[in-house]
Amino acid sequence: MSAAAKSQQKPIVFVVDDDISVRESTELLIKFAGWQPATVASAEEFLSRDVDAEKAAFMADSQVPWGVQALGGEISEPAWKSKPSWYLLTTEDRMIPPPAQRLMSQRAGSTVVEVVGSHAIYVSQPNAVAALIKQAAQGAAAATAAS
């Protein structure tokens, strides 16, 4: 896609709410801002489409707001600048879009493993997560031994 075409793309904002009136009001505001809403019916669909319904409902119900103050944290030197890193890219993630995951992992110089799965990959496919951890541990050990 050309740079001009990319600049024409509108951001996509996912709206998750079980209350139809809140969802519709939020979508109108998003459209007014010139963005494209992508509505999902529930948090379960958004977070964990590949997890059984009961577990997904529990996960959605137990979500707490993340601390915005984390964005203001200061780091003297990110570990990814000086240490090897691995990234499990989930291709069906609706929380962190795959293109954003690719950008972050590429920026960090990570070894990337892609898995078809949702944001809740650690629940839906724990073996894939364990395999990546094992691969990272072996890679880190090899890098330490080589230095």
HELIX and SHEET records of a PDB file:
HELIX    1   1 ALA A    3  GLN A    8  1                                   6    
HELIX    2   2 ILE A   20  PHE A   32  1                                  13    
HELIX    3   3 ALA A   43  LEU A   47  1                                   5    
HELIX    4   4 ALA A   53  ASP A   61  1                                   9    
HELIX    5   5 VAL A   68  GLY A   72  5                                   5    
HELIX    6   6 ALA A   79  LYS A   81  5                                   3    
HELIX    7   7 PRO A   98  ARG A  107  1                                  10    
HELIX    8   8 ILE A  121  SER A  124  1                                   4    
HELIX    9   9 PRO A  126  ALA A  146  1                                  21    
SHEET    1   A 2 ILE A  12  VAL A  16  0                                        
SHEET    2   A 2 GLN A  36  VAL A  40  1                                        
SHEET    1   B 2 TRP A  86  THR A  90  0                                        
SHEET    2   B 2 THR A 111  VAL A 115  1                                        
END                                                                             
